[in-house]
Amino acid sequence: QTASFSGTPPFKHNELIKSKCLITIPSDRLDDTETLINFEQPSIIFTGHLSLRFGPVVQLIEKMKTSSSNGIIFIDNQYS
């Protein structure tokens, strides 16, 4: 509660975005092969979209499955 009045972002993800430990990719950039292939590992993908089954993102999933440190978390929009 104090952070909300101090002018600093109250949530941890703001700090992670600023330090480039958390990177967001808008759904309209999922077809950008360069964006999907040039990523750092280990990585975790949070997704609620079924488009992860087709297109360049399949290459990303193939690359991610080589390490057990990577992960994909599917979020059901009905419950979030």
C-alpha positions in Angstrom: 0.0 0.0 0.0 2.9 2.4 0.7 4.3 1.8 -2.8 1.0 3.0 -4.3 1.5 6.5 -2.7 5.3 6.7 -3.1 5.3 7.2 -6.9 7.1 3.9 -7.5 5.3 1.1 -9.3 3.6 -1.2 -6.7 4.0 -4.4 -8.7 7.2 -6.5 -9.3 6.6 -7.0 -13.0 7.2 -3.2 -13.7 10.7 -3.6 -12.3 11.2 -6.8 -14.3 10.1 -5.0 -17.5 12.5 -2.1 -16.8 15.4 -4.5 -16.3 14.5 -6.5 -19.4 14.0 -9.7 -17.4 10.3 -9.6 -18.5 9.6 -9.0 -22.1 6.1 -8.7 -23.6 5.3 -9.6 -27.2 1.9 -8.3 -28.4 -0.2 -10.9 -30.3 0.2 -8.9 -33.6 4.0 -9.6 -33.4 3.7 -13.4 -33.0 4.2 -13.7 -36.8 7.6 -11.9 -36.6 10.0 -14.8 -36.9 13.0 -12.7 -35.7 11.2 -11.8 -32.5 10.4 -15.4 -31.7 13.7 -17.0 -32.6 16.0 -14.4 -30.9 15.1 -15.0 -27.2 17.1 -15.7 -24.2 16.9 -18.9 -22.3 15.6 -20.0 -19.8 12.3 -18.5 -20.8 8.7 -18.8 -19.6 5.8 -18.0 -21.9 2.4 -17.0 -20.5 -0.3 -17.3 -23.1 -4.0 -17.5 -23.4 -4.2 -17.8 -27.2 -4.4 -20.9 -29.3 -2.3 -19.4 -32.1 0.7 -21.2 -30.5 -0.1 -24.2 -32.7 0.7 -22.6 -36.1 3.2 -20.3 -37.7 6.7 -19.2 -36.6 5.9 -19.6 -33.0 6.2 -23.4 -33.5 9.9 -22.9 -34.1 10.1 -21.1 -30.8 8.4 -24.0 -29.0 10.7 -26.4 -30.7 13.7 -24.4 -29.5 12.3 -24.1 -26.0 11.7 -27.8 -25.5 15.5 -28.5 -25.6 15.8 -27.3 -22.0 13.7 -28.3 -19.0 14.4 -24.8 -17.6 11.9 -23.3 -20.2 8.2 -23.4 -19.7 4.8 -22.4 -21.2 1.9 -21.5 -19.0 -1.5 -21.5 -20.6 -4.0 -19.1 -19.1 -7.7 -19.7 -19.6 -9.4 -16.3 -20.2 -12.6 -17.6 -18.6 -10.9 -17.9 -15.2 -8.4 -15.0 -15.3 
